[in-house]
């Protein structure tokens, strides 16, 4: 998964090995998306990796998860528009350089030259840093607009979205989605639970509620 945790519908667990291998080269950003949480209130951990709060998430989806009021909706929209403008202007100004670096990295990866690919991936990250920084600023600016309960609700929505992506070849029943929500609450109630830890736990737990037909569809025993 990407750092921003945007998920394309219909992708299954079996379709991901190449993507994961490349992602390990592309997204190993040191300390990205971490913020100290001084208060011990659960379910957010004392140190939470806010990689779930993608500032590029459609405003309607944020609204659905967080139940924004009018003032919050306007502020989040302004933050997103400003970030989009900053990223767009930089991408346009450095388009040729960015394209060349990405193509070189992809070519090295396809040839299996992972040492060169890692070096080129760092070059891509360096070139993309102004865009990454703009998105990270937008991420935390949006989170600052939300209440703690709204942040919790957004994280829960993102975890469930992640699970649906991971198990993209099957359709969960309403009853199963209710079970997944309850399992999330259980995992999130653990001290210092982070998005990544909850997501990993829940991915494993969901296997236990699949029907025989769903397992067969996914090629599982």
N, C-alpha and C positions, 0 to 999 in steps of 0.2 A: 504494500500500500504506500501511497505517497504520504509525504509529511502532512499534507493538507487533508488527507482522508476524503477525497472526492471519489466516488465509486460509480463505475459504469455498470448499469443494470445488465444482468444476463451473463456475467463473467463467472465461471465456476472455479472451484478449488483446483481442478486439474489443469487449468489454462494459465497458471501463474508462475511456473518455475523460472522461465526466462526473464519475466518481468521482475521477479524478486531478485534474481542474480544481478540484473542491471541496476536495480534500485539500491542494492548494497553499495554500488559504486557512486551512485548519483546523490544520495540523500544523507550521507553520513555527516551531517552538519553538527559541529561540536556545540553542545549546550543549547541547541535551538529550541525556542518555545517554552522555556522553563521560567517559572515565576515562584517566588517564595510565598508560602501561605503561613503566616504566623499563627493564625487561629487554628485550633485543633478540630473544629467542627467538621463532622463527616457529612456526606460521603466524599467531598473533595479532600485529597491528601494534603499533607503539610507542604509537599513540593509536588505541584501538579504540572504535567506537561500538556500545555494547552494546544497540542497539535490538532485537536479535534475542532477547534474554532476557526474554520476556514473563512477568511474574510470575503472570499469569492462566492460563498454560498448564496444562492438567490435569496433576496430579501423576504420573499414569501415563505420560504422554508424556515428561515430564522423566526419569522413571525409565528409560524405554525408551532414551532417547538417552544418558543419563549413567551408567547402572548404579549408582544410589545404594546405599550401604549402609544398614543399619537406622537408624543415628543420623542420617545425612543426610536420609533420608526423613522422619523425625519432625521435624527442624528446618525443612525446606522446607515441610512441612504446616503447622507453627505460624506461619511467616512469612506464608504465603498466607492463613490464617484470620484473622490479625490485620489484614492489609491489607484483606481483604474486609469485615471488621467496620467498620473506619474509613471506608472508601469508602461502604458501605451506610448508615451512620448519617448521614454528611454529605449524601448524595444524598437521603435521606428528609427531612431537615430543610430542604433548599433545593429541593425537588422542583418547586414551582410556578415559582419564579424561573428555574431551569434550563430548564424546558420552554418558558417564554415567550421566553427569550433564543435558544434553539435554533430555535424556530418563526419568530422574527423574522429570524434569519440565513438560514434556508432560503427564506423568502418573498422576501427581497432577492436572493438568488442566482437563484431561479426567474424573477424579473423582469429579470435581467440587470444589476442595479444593484450592480456588484462593489465600488464604493467603499464603499457602505453595508454590503455583505456583509462586507468586510474589517474595518470598524469593529465590526460586531456579532460577528464571529468572535473578535476580541480580547476582547470582553466575555464571550463564552462561555468562552474560555481562562482569563480571570481568575476566573470563577465556578468553573470546574472545577479550578483550581490545587491546592486542598487534596487533591482526589482524585488528580490527576497526581503530586503530591509523595509521596503515600502509596504509589502504585504504583512510583514510581522508587526509593523507599527499599526497598521489597520486592524490586525487581529486584537492587539491589546487595547486599542482605542475603542473597539466594539465591546470587548469584555468590560471595559470601564463604564459603559453605558448601562450594562445589565445588573440586575440584583443577583445575589448569590443563588437564590432559588432558580432564577432564569438560566444562569450558567449551568446548574445541575441538570435542568431540563434539556438544555441544548446538548450536553454531553450524552445524556441517555438516548436522545434521538439519534446522535451520531453513531453510538455503539450499535444500536439496532439497525441502522442503515448499513453499517459495516458488516454485520452478521448476514443481512439479506444479500449483500454483495458476495460475500464468501460462499454462501449457499445459493448462488444465483440460478442454478439449474432447476431448483424446486420452488414451489409456492407454499409458504407457511399458511396453515389454517388460522382463523381468528383465535382459536383456543391456544394454538402454539405461540402466537404472538403475545398473548397474555402471559403464558408461561415464561417466555423470553424476558418480558418486562419484569416479572417477579424475580427471575434469576439475576437480572441486572441489579435490582435493588439489593439483593443479598450480597452480590460481589462488591457493589459500591459502598456498602456499609462497613467494609473492612477498613481498618486504620491505614491511612496513607495510600489508599488505592488510587492508582493513576489510570488514565484512559487506556493506556497500552496494556496494563495488567488486567484490567477488567475485560477488555476486548479479547485477550488471549484466553482467560478463564471461561468466558461465555462461549467462545467458539468451540471449546471442548465440551462444555456442558450441553450444548444444543444437540450434539450427536445422540444424547440419551433420550431425546423426545421425538426423534424422527420415526416415521412409520417404515415398515418393511419396504413399501413401494418407493418412498422417498429415498431410502438408502440405495435401492436398486438403481434409481434414476441417476444417483451420484456415483454409482460404481463402487459402493461400499458394501461390506458384508455385514 
